[in-house]
Amino acid sequence: MITSYPGEKQPSVAGQPPWPSPTLRHLQRLTDGCGIIQHAKFRCPDYANGYCTDDNSRALLAATRYCRWDNNSDAQELMVRYLAFLRFTQHSDGRMRNFVSYARTYLDEIGSQDCLGQTVWALGEAATCAHNYIAQPAEEMFRLALPHVTADFPPHSLAYALLGLYGYGQNPDYRKYAQLAARPLADALKEHYHRERADGWEWFLPILTYANARLSQAMLCCALLLDDETLLAIGLRTLDFLRRETISNGAFSPIGCHGWYPRGKQRAEFDQQPIDTGAMVEACLTGYHVTHEPVYRDDAMCAMSWFYGSNAHGLWVYDSESGGCHDGLHSTGVNENQGAESTIVHLLALLAAHAAWSGLHMPQGDMPSHGIASAGGYLSKATGG
């Protein structure tokens, strides 16, 4: 079910989407000549906490996708800023630093595995953009960073890198390279699933934590990249499990970060974070893309509505005045700060929803075909059944 923008009628099938138009306003407010500032106090950039590669990678990804939606000079300039930051934090061998002070001094030597995975994701998509002054350096940096992502990385880090390889492989010239690089990483993520799944627990880890849906999304994207029915089945099984755990009575409720959700124990309700909601929107849209099943479309719209008041407190998490996104929901209300991560993941989800809008109402027979046939017959392949 799609929740209408407050004060507006539910649009017709041929009408406009029920969400605001994507905007770069708050992204620009948080960005200076070096990159995007990590945190904010209310709407104000919090200079004391400086920058991080994680957020600048996410910002590059968002600016790249915004350019595909509206190829304007503001988005192009932001792409340059964020790519330059990643070049600044990349070692000559391709590894990444993560944290940089406001004085532009390095605060670490080697960033986390998630940091590297996020970087590979952003560079992989930027390498396929239409602007060569972005695509060429992004492709060079991608090729330097990727060899440092190995099969022993944790599931989230693997998923981020796999999403980057999927994006990179959309360029036909890069597809074979992307397929060869993706296979061992996808197999490693598949093994995490086989090792951890249990009765009533279709997941890659013994706990649900942050950005959960990215893991399912990565499996689905790799199924398309590699034309692999087993990966498709795992992607759908895990996404269906996550949907059951987070969607009830037409409302989406992400796993709270104060305790998460360990297998066999009670899930935490708060704090609920935009990074989980944005991931769910995109993963469900991917599920709809590969299956054409309306339930994935509907759940993507359900998760999207969380940003606009369809949540535990009935409060808007998106700020239509600033163009930013609040940092989540506490047990007592909305977090008033509007930092980089929250703003970016909302923008990514919004861009994905707008891009999918016409296809969301396309008759099934008119949906584009993909290398993998209808997913319904392959669910047993996830467990070798």
N, C-alpha and C positions, 0 to 999 in steps of 0.2 A: 504494500500500500504506500502511495506517495503522499506525504504530508504537504499540504499547500503552504506556500509562503504566507505568513500572517497578513490578513487583510486583502488577500487576492483570491480569486476563484481558482478552482482546480482547472488546469488547462485541458483543452481537448487534445486528442491524439495528434492533431496537426498543429497545436499551439506551441507556445514557448515553454521551456522547462520551468518547473516551479521553484527553482533556486535562483539566487542572485547571479549576475554575470561575474566571471573571474576578474579579479583586479590585482594589480601589482602594488597598490598603494602602501600597504604595511611592509611588504618586502623591501620596497625602496626606502622606507623610513628606517628600517633596521640595517641597511647596507651603507657602508662608507667606501672610501677609496681602496680599502684593503679587502673587504669581504662582508659577509653578514655577521652581525653580532649575535652571539648565542642566546642571550637572555634579555628580558625586558622587565621593567618595573611599571606596571600598568602598560601604557603604550610606548614608554620611553626606552630606548636602547640602554642596557645596563653595561656601560663600558668596562666596569670593574672585572667582569667575567670574560672579556675578550672574545675570541673567535674559536671555532673548532672545525676540523675537516668534515666531521659528520654532517653538520648543518650546511656547510658550503657545498658539499656534494648533493644534499637534498635540494638546495637552492638552485644548483646548476640543472638538476633534473627538472625542477618545476619551470625554470626559465626556458629550457629547451622545449618542453611540451607547450608552454604558453606561446612560444614562437610558431608552433604548428597550428595553434588555434587562432592567433592574431600576430602576424609577423611584423611587429612594430619595432621602432628603434629603441624604445625603453627596454623591451625584453632582450634585444640583441646586446645592448650595453651591459645588462645584468649578467648575461652569459659570459661576456668577456671578463667581468670582475670576478665571478666565481671560478672560472677556469684558471685565471691568473693566481687566485689564492691556492688552488690545488697544485699548481706548478710550484708555488712558493713552499708548500709543505711536502712535496715529493722529493725523496732522496734520489740521487743519480741512478741508483740500482732499481728504482721503482717503488720501494717501500714508502709508507706514509707516516709523517708525524700527524698528531691530532690537535693539540692545544697550542694556541698562540695568544700572547697577552695583547692588551690594547696598545702597548708600546711596540708591538710587532716583533717580539722575541719569542723563540721557541720555548715551550714549557715541557716538552717531552721529546724523546728521540724516535721512538717507534710507537705508533698508535695501536689501538686494539684491532682484533680480527674483524669486528663489526665495522670499524672505521674503514678498513681496507675493502671490505665487501661493498659498503656504501659507495666508496670512490669508484670501484669497478662498475657498479650499476650506472652511476651518473655519466662516467666517461664513455661507457658502451653506447648509451643513447645519444650523447652529444656527438659521438664520432659519425653518426649517420644523419646529422642535421644538414640543411641545405646550404649553409654558409661555410665555405671552405676554410675561412680564417678561424672558425671554431672547430670544424670537423677534423682538420688535419692534425693540429696539436693534440686534440682530445684522443685521436686514434693512436698517436705516438705514446701518449701517457698511459692509455689503456693497455697497450702491448707491454709496457714496462711493468705495470702494476700486477697484471693478471697472473704471471708465474708464481707470485708469492701467495696466491690463494691455493691451498692444498686440501686434499680430501679429509685431513684430520681436523679441519675447522669445525666449530660448533654449528648447529643447524641454521641459526639466523644468518650468520656470516656466509654460509654456503648459499642460502636463499638469495641474499642480496646480489652476490656475484653471478648467480644463475640468471637472475632478472636482467643483469647487465649484458650477459652473453645472449640472451633472447633478443634484447634490443639491438645489440651489435649485429646479430645475424639477420636482421631485417634488410640489411644491405646485401644484395645477392653476391657481391664480390667478397664479403666477409663470412658468408653463411657456413662454408665448409670448415673454416677455422673455428667458428663459434661452436659448431657441432662437435668437433674433436675435443675442444677444451671443456665443453659442458658435460660430456659423458661421464668422466670419473667423478665429477662433483655431484652430478645428479644421482649417480649410483651410491655415493656416500650418504646423501640425504635420504635416499630410499632405505639404506641400511639402518639409519637412525629410526625410521618408522617401524621397520620389522622388529627391531630390538625392543622398542618401548611399547608397542601396541598391546592391548590386553582387552578382556571383555569389558565393553562399555567405555573403552579409552582408545580412540583411534587417533593417536598423536605421535609426534616425533621425539617428544621429551616426556619425562614423568611429571611435568608441571606446565601449566599455561601461564605465560608471562606477558611480554610486550609484543606489539606488532605481530600477533600470532598468525594472522591470515596471510602474511607474506610467504610463509612456508608452503601453504597450499597453493598460493598463486604461482610460486616458483615451479612447483611440480607440474601445474597445468601448462605454464609457458614452455617448460622443457618438453612436455609431451608433444606440443606443436613443433618445436624446433627439431626434435629427434624422431618425430612420428612414432612415439612409444606409447602403446596402450597401457602398459603396466604403470607408467608414471601418471597417465591420465586417471587411472582408477584410484591411485593413492591420493592424487590431488583432490578428487571428488569425495572420496571417503573422509578425508581429514577436514575438508571444507564443510561437509555435511555435519560432522561431529561438532565443529566449532559453531556452526549455525544453531544446532540444538542447544548448545551450552550458553549462547549469548542472545538469542532471540526468543521472546516469549510474548504471546498475545499482541503480536504486531509491533513490538518495541525492542530496540537493540540496547543491550546493556553490556559494555565491555568489561573485561576482567579488571578488578581494582588492583592498583599497584602496591597497596599495603597488605601484603601477604600472598598475592597472586592466587593461583588455584592448583595446589598439589593434588596429584591423583589420590583419590580415596578420602580427601578431606574437603572442608567447606571452602568455597570460593570467597575471595574478598570482593566486596561491592564497591569500595572506593579506595583511592581516588581513581576516577575514570579519565583516561587520557585520549586526546585526539589521534595520537599515532595508531592506536588500535582501531579506532573507527574508520580512519582513512584507509587503512590496510584492508578492512573488511569490505568497504565499498568497491575497491579495485579488484579484490579477489572474487567477489560475487559477480562483478561485471565480466571478469575473465571466465568464470564458470558458465555464465550465460552465452558468452562468445563461442565456447567449445561444445555446448550441449543444446542450446536453443530452448532450454527448459525455463518456463516463466518464473519458477520459484526462485531462481538465482537473480533474475531481474528484480523481482519484488523485494528480495532481501537486501539487494544493493540499495534500493530506494529507501528501505526501512532504516538501514544504517546511516544513509545520507541525512535522513531526517533528524538523527540525534544531534547534529550540529545546530538545528533550527528549532529546538524546543521539545522534540519527541524523546525525552530522556527522563531520568528519575526525578528531576526537580522541575520539569517543564520550563527550563530556562534556555535561552539562546547561548550557545558556546561560540558561535561566530558573531563578530561585531560588524554589522553592516556599515557603521559610520566610519570606523578606522580601516576596514578591509582586512583586519587581523583576526586571529582566533585565540580565544582564551586557553590557558594552559590545562584546562580540564575541569572536572567536577569534584569538589570535596563532598563530604557527607552533609555539609551545611550549605552548600551553594557553589557558585561558579568561582574559579580561580581568576582573579582580576588581571593577572599578568598575561601578556600576549607576546610570547617568545618566538624564536625562529622556527623551532621544530613544529609547534602547533600550527602556526600560520602556514607553513609549507605543506604539511600533510593535508590540511583542509583544501589548500589550493590544488594539490595533485588530485584529490578525490573529486573536486568540483570540475576540474578540466576533464577528467575521465567521464564523469556523468554527462557533461555537455557534449563531449565527443560521441558518446553512445546514444544520445537522445533519439535520433531518427531511427537507429537500429533497434531501440528498445520496443518500438511499436511496429516493427516490420513483421509481416506474416512469416511463419516459419519456413514456408516454401521458398521465400525470397532471400533467406539468410545466405551469406556467402559460404561456400563449402571450404573445408580444411582437409589436410592430409589424413586426419583421423576420422573415422566414421562416427556415427551416433554413439555417444558414450554409454548408453544404457546397458549394452551387453558386456561391458568390460569391467564392471565393478568387482567381479570375483577375482580378477587378475591381481588385485592389490595384495591378496593373501595367497596367491598361487592356486586358488580354487577353481 
